Amino acid sequence: MQETEEFISGFCKRQNQTRTVLCEFEIAEDGSRKLVESDCDYGRCEHSRSCRLMQEAQQG
């Protein structure tokens, strides 16, 4: 399994501003990606379910 890092830019509801987030992904042999870590509070943030920035990152 490979790992990759990507910068994703978009609007953060929690900070009420545009933000660039560093995301780390695992890439499986079939090409699918799984978000492993990000430098924001995604998952713990109250806006995680509706976060467009992280939704875009995961669609990659």
Residue, then its C-alpha position, 0 to 999 in steps of 0.5 A: m500500500q502506498e501513501t500520498e500527501e495532498f494539499i486541499s483548499g476550500f472554505c472551513k465553516r469552523q474557522n469561517q475562512t478559506r483554508t488549505v488542509l494537508c491530507e494524508f491518504e493510503i492508496a490501495e493496489d486497486g487505486s482506491r484512496k482512504l483518508v488517514e490523517s488531516d491537519c484539521d479537526y475533521g472527525r472531531c469538528e461539529h461540521s464534519r458531516s457537512c464539510r465540503l472541503m473534506q468531502e472534496a478531498q476524499q473524492g480526489 
